[in-house]
């Protein structure tokens, strides 16, 4: 059981890292998205953001170095990341359970980091006092995080299955994902509460770091840890990888206000895109695969629509 647990954890961690890297690379290489250009952009200089303006208002803005307002960007990002500000503003009922779920996950992630840090410190790295403090803190964050995540996942499951409006946006994968969380957290909590008093999570963390096969892991807790590892590997393989995509949504779509200058990377990419030959089914586009974006954008659809032979209608018998 112990060796199997270690192998599952190692494989899951490696899968998680590789999957996250692949996601990031794919998003970086994706074509330029249509920018929203809604002002003020959070990283705009305060004197412009105050009235909803931008650096384009300045005379000869292209000759000046752009000011990047990190404080303004953090002020917009942190409330969204931690408190789900957008959901609070536009869907308060869903926010209640979603916030509990996500904040519970944050606490559990922080707990895992602190447990591993404590295990490292107890391997002989200087910092015994810090290890004691972390041990006290992660007992609180772990219990609270598990409770909030369980309540939040159960609430989201009930909303997904019981809300008529939300059902229209619920796929079978959404139900499976929530059940995966519920079962994993349930088994983990049960395994932790029913473990022998002599077995601590810190011992297990140290055993994982050192591959200590002599350590006896309780079966129920070991099953919960393997489910947790499998869940960690599964998340970046699904649409739950929005924790990665959200960065690109904000910085490359909502907040991207970089100018398209002569010889710039943006100009080179747009020139490449204009050579694409789209094949859309919309008749008014004329995107039949033979025309480039330049042809489509510079032509009048009425010209080729009027020249296109019309299909003969059915013969009407008298």
C-alpha positions in Angstrom: 0.0 0.0 0.0 2.8 2.4 1.0 4.9 1.9 -2.2 1.7 2.1 -4.4 0.8 5.4 -2.7 4.2 6.9 -3.3 4.2 5.9 -7.0 0.7 7.3 -7.5 1.7 10.6 -5.9 4.9 10.9 -7.9 3.1 10.1 -11.2 0.2 12.5 -10.4 2.6 15.3 -9.6 4.5 14.8 -12.8 1.3 14.6 -14.8 0.1 17.8 -13.2 3.3 19.7 -14.0 3.5 18.5 -17.6 -0.2 19.2 -18.3 0.1 22.7 -16.9 3.1 23.4 -19.0 1.4 22.1 -22.1 -1.7 24.3 -21.4 0.5 27.4 -21.0 2.4 26.7 -24.2 -0.8 26.1 -26.2 -2.3 29.4 -24.9 0.9 31.3 -25.6 1.0 30.0 -29.2 -2.7 30.6 -29.8 -3.7 33.2 -32.4 -4.2 36.8 -31.2 -7.7 37.2 -29.8 -10.1 40.0 -30.5 -9.4 42.5 -27.7 -12.2 44.0 -25.7 -10.5 47.4 -25.2 -12.8 48.4 -22.3 -11.4 51.3 -20.5 -10.0 52.0 -18.0 -7.5 49.2 -18.2 -6.3 48.4 -14.6 -2.6 48.7 -15.5 -3.2 52.2 -17.0 -1.5 55.1 -15.2 -3.7 56.5 -12.4 -4.1 59.9 -14.1 -5.7 58.2 -17.0 -7.6 55.4 -15.2 -9.3 58.0 -12.9 -11.5 59.2 -15.8 -11.6 56.0 -17.8 -8.9 57.1 -20.3 -5.7 55.6 -21.7 -2.2 56.6 -22.7 -3.5 57.1 -26.3 -4.8 60.5 -25.1 -1.2 61.8 -24.7 0.3 63.8 -27.5 3.0 61.8 -29.2 2.3 58.8 -27.0 4.3 56.6 -29.4 7.5 58.4 -28.5 7.1 58.0 -24.7 7.7 55.0 -22.5 4.5 53.4 -21.4 3.7 53.5 -17.7 2.7 50.2 -16.1 0.5 50.5 -13.0 1.2 47.2 -11.1 -0.8 48.4 -8.1 -3.9 49.0 -10.2 -3.6 45.6 -11.8 -3.2 43.9 -8.5 -6.2 45.8 -7.1 -8.3 44.3 -9.9 -6.8 40.8 -9.9 -6.7 39.9 -6.2 -10.4 40.5 -5.4 -11.3 38.4 -8.4 -8.8 35.6 -7.6 -9.5 35.3 -3.9 -13.1 36.5 -3.5 -14.6 35.8 -7.0 -15.7 39.4 -7.3 -17.3 39.1 -10.7 -19.5 36.2 -9.5 -20.4 38.2 -6.4 -21.6 41.1 -8.6 -23.5 39.2 -11.2 -24.7 36.0 -9.6 -24.9 36.3 -5.9 -26.7 33.0 -5.3 -24.1 31.0 -7.1 -21.3 32.9 -5.5 -22.2 31.7 -2.0 -21.4 28.0 -2.7 -18.7 28.7 -5.3 -16.8 30.9 -2.9 -16.9 28.3 -0.2 -15.7 25.7 -2.6 -12.8 27.7 -4.0 -11.7 29.3 -0.7 -11.7 25.8 0.8 -9.4 24.6 -2.0 -7.1 27.6 -1.4 -6.8 26.6 2.3 -6.2 23.0 1.4 -3.4 24.0 -1.1 -1.8 26.2 1.6 -2.1 23.3 4.0 -0.3 20.9 1.7 2.5 23.4 1.2 2.9 23.9 4.9 2.8 20.2 5.6 5.6 19.6 3.0 7.6 22.6 4.4 7.3 21.2 7.9 8.4 17.7 6.7 11.5 19.3 5.0 12.3 21.3 8.2 12.1 18.1 10.3 14.5 16.4 7.9 17.3 18.4 9.5 16.9 21.8 7.8 17.3 24.6 10.3 14.0 26.0 11.5 12.5 23.9 14.3 10.6 26.8 15.7 9.1 27.6 12.3 8.1 23.9 11.9 6.1 24.1 15.1 4.3 27.2 14.0 3.4 25.7 10.6 2.2 22.6 12.3 -0.2 24.6 14.4 -1.4 26.6 11.5 -2.0 23.8 9.0 -4.1 21.9 11.5 -6.5 24.9 11.4 -6.3 25.5 7.6 -6.6 21.9 6.8 -9.8 21.3 8.9 -11.4 24.5 7.8 -10.4 24.0 4.1 -11.8 20.5 4.0 -15.1 21.6 5.6 -15.6 24.6 3.3 -14.6 22.6 0.2 -17.1 19.8 1.1 -19.9 22.3 1.8 -19.2 24.2 -1.4 -18.9 21.1 -3.6 -22.2 19.7 -2.2 -23.8 23.1 -2.7 -22.6 23.3 -6.3 -23.8 19.8 -7.0 -27.3 20.6 -5.7 -27.3 23.8 -7.7 -26.2 22.0 -10.9 -28.8 19.3 -10.5 -31.7 21.3 -9.0 -31.6 24.7 -10.6 -33.6 24.7 -13.9 -31.7 27.6 -15.3 -28.3 26.2 -14.4 -29.2 22.8 -15.9 -29.0 24.3 -19.4 -25.3 25.0 -18.8 -24.5 21.7 -17.0 -22.7 18.9 -18.8 -22.2 15.3 -17.5 -18.6 16.2 -17.0 -19.6 19.0 -14.5 -21.5 16.4 -12.4 -18.7 13.9 -12.5 -16.1 16.6 -11.5 -18.2 17.6 -8.4 -18.7 14.0 -7.4 -15.0 13.4 -7.8 -14.3 16.3 -5.4 -17.0 15.1 -2.9 -15.8 11.5 -2.8 -12.1 12.5 -2.6 -12.6 15.0 0.2 -15.0 12.6 2.0 -12.5 9.7 2.0 -9.6 12.0 3.0 -11.5 13.4 5.9 -12.7 10.0 7.1 -9.2 8.6 6.7 -7.7 11.4 8.7 -10.2 11.2 11.5 -10.0 7.4 11.8 -6.2 7.1 11.5 -4.2 5.7 14.4 -3.1 8.5 16.8 0.6 7.6 16.1 0.3 8.4 12.4 0.6 12.0 11.4 0.3 13.7 8.0 3.8 15.1 8.6 5.2 11.5 8.8 3.4 10.6 5.6 4.8 13.8 3.9 8.3 13.0 5.1 7.8 9.4 3.8 6.8 10.6 0.4 9.8 12.9 0.2 12.2 10.2 1.3 10.4 7.1 -0.2 10.3 5.6 3.3 8.8 2.1 2.6 8.9 1.2 6.2 6.1 3.7 7.0 2.7 2.0 7.5 0.0 4.2 5.9 -3.6 3.4 7.1 -5.6 2.0 4.2 -8.4 4.5 4.3 -6.1 7.5 4.5 -3.9 6.0 1.8 -6.9 5.6 -0.4 -7.9 9.2 0.2 -4.4 10.4 -0.6 -4.3 8.4 -3.8 -7.7 9.9 -4.8 -6.4 13.4 -4.0 -3.3 12.7 -6.2 -5.5 11.5 -9.0 -7.6 14.6 -8.7 -4.5 16.8 -8.9 -3.4 15.1 -12.1 -7.0 15.2 -13.6 -7.7 19.0 -13.0 -5.3 20.5 -15.7 -6.6 17.9 -18.2 -10.1 19.4 -18.1 -11.8 22.7 -18.4 -11.0 23.1 -14.7 -7.6 24.4 -15.9 -9.3 27.8 -16.0 -6.9 28.7 -13.2 -4.3 28.9 -16.0 -6.5 30.2 -18.8 -7.8 33.1 -16.6 -4.5 34.8 -16.7 -4.6 34.9 -20.5 -8.2 36.0 -20.5 -7.4 39.1 -18.5 -4.0 40.0 -19.9 -4.4 39.0 -23.5 -8.1 39.8 -24.1 -9.6 42.1 -21.5 -6.6 44.2 -20.6 -4.3 44.0 -23.7 -3.9 47.6 -25.0 -0.5 47.2 -26.7 -0.3 49.3 -29.9 0.2 47.7 -33.3 3.5 49.4 -34.4 5.4 49.0 -37.6 7.7 46.0 -37.4 6.1 44.7 -34.2 5.2 41.2 -33.2 1.5 42.1 -33.5 1.9 43.3 -37.1 3.8 40.1 -38.1 1.0 37.9 -36.6 -1.8 39.9 -38.2 0.0 39.6 -41.6 0.1 35.9 -41.1 -3.6 35.7 -40.2 -4.6 37.7 -43.2 -3.3 35.0 -45.4 -5.6 32.4 -43.9 -8.3 30.9 -46.1 -11.3 30.5 -43.8 -14.1 28.0 -44.5 -17.2 29.3 -42.7 -20.6 28.2 -43.6 -22.1 31.7 -43.2 -23.2 32.6 -46.8 -22.6 36.4 -46.3 -18.9 35.8 -45.6 -18.1 34.0 -48.8 -15.5 32.0 -46.9 -15.4 29.0 -49.2 -11.7 28.2 -48.6 -10.5 29.9 -51.8 -10.4 33.5 -50.6 -8.0 34.8 -48.0 -9.0 37.1 -45.2 -7.7 40.0 -47.2 -10.0 39.1 -50.1 -13.0 38.8 -47.8 -12.3 42.0 -45.9 -11.7 44.1 -49.0 -14.6 42.9 -51.1 -18.3 43.8 -51.2 -20.4 40.7 -50.3 -23.1 42.0 -52.6 -20.8 41.7 -55.6 -20.2 38.0 -55.4 -23.7 37.2 -53.9 -25.3 38.7 -56.9 -22.9 36.9 -59.3 -23.5 33.6 -57.6 -25.9 31.4 -59.6 -29.1 30.8 -57.8 -30.4 27.3 -57.4 -33.5 26.6 -59.5 -36.7 26.2 -57.5 -39.1 23.3 -57.8 -41.1 23.2 -61.0 -44.7 24.2 -60.3 -47.2 22.1 -62.2 -50.4 23.8 -63.4 
